[in-house]
Amino acid sequence: MKMIFLVDGDNNIRTGLQGIHLLTAEDTVLVFFGKGQTLDSVKKLCAGTAAQVQYLESVKGGKNSLDFQIITELGVLVGRGEADFAYVISQDKGYEAAMSALHARYASTFREVALRPSIQDCIQAAFLLRAGTREELAAALNRQFGPVQGALAFEHLQALFTPPAAPPEPEPPAKAAKRTTARRSRKAAAKEPEPQEAAPPQSEPPQEEEAGASQAAPAKSRRSGASRRRKRAERAKEAENA
């Protein structure tokens, strides 16, 4: 997140530069100062910052000349699309009319363009927006709110944005029925008694054979008696002929 600060050197610049040491190498600070103004004290205030600092002297002296130059520079940055986050650092309320005009015409070209009394007032959320990991977010909250309040804020945010555990997905009906059938088969196999040896079959009397034999015996007896009678008749007839 790149931020640009246009600092009014004619309006309490010491207060305006508060928080400059918190900026990063992505940020740019444009310090506008009046014609013939010395910069020794201003450069001391800017020492130690990682931001890119440029010093722009007013091209013409006179009242409000520096204000017009700041608004002109801001308009150019907005028109080029280079002012995603741009802030005029001044306590002069006269800039508010120019800010309203930019918002009415060019609001789609930037995310925030505003008037602030100091750099520090512009970066309260910058630590959070620049955090790329949870560790960086925790460190940013600690710098912003202190170790105790920062840790509490991080834990609260983590609890809010942690997604709830997803409920288990139901099994397909076919798979569930197959599992139930397999479970029932295992239970039935566990309850089934062990097979016992079958007793040898008992031998039954051959009733049919005995019945056949008993029926055949009288027939044989009848045939033997008839033969004897026939033989006796033949012998008697032979005796008569003799």
MOPEUR-V11676 format. One line per field, one symbol per residue. phi: phi as a letter, one per 20 degrees, with the letter a starting at -180 (. if undefined). psi: psi as a letter, one per 20 degrees, with the letter a starting at -180 (. if undefined). burial: b if it has 24 or more other ideal C-beta (glycine too) atoms within 12 Angstrom, else e. Layout:
# MOPEUR-V11676
phi->???
psi->???
burial->???
This chain:
# MOPEUR-V11676
phi->.ecccdeefeclffffefnffefdffecddeecffnffdffffffefneefedcddeffbfpfmfffffffffffffffemddfccceeadeffffffffffffdcffebebcbdcfbfffedfdffffefdcfffffffffffdnffffffffffffffdfffffffffffgfffffffffffffffffeffffdfffffffeffffffffffffffffffffffffffffffffffffff
psi->opqppopoijnmhghhjpjhiirriiqppoopqqpjpqjghghhhiqiqiqppqooqpiprrpjhhghhghggghggghikjmgopppoqjoiiihghghhhhhhkhiirhpprpqhrhhiikhihgghipirhghgghghghgirhghggghghghghhjpqqppqqpqqqgggghghgghghghghhhipqqpqppqqpppqpnhgghghghhhghhhhhhhhhgghghhhghhhhhgh.
burial->ebbbbbbbbbbebeebbbbbebbeeebbbbbbbbeeeeeeebeebbeebebebeebebeeeeeeebbebbbbbbbebbeeeebebbbbbbebeebeebbeebeeebeeebebbbbbbbbebbbeebbbebeeeeeebbebbebbeeeeeeeebbeeeeeeeeeeeeeeeeeeeeeeeeeeeeeeeeeeeeeeeeeeeeeeeeeeeeeeeeeeeeeeeeeeeeeeeeeeeeeeeeeeeeeeee
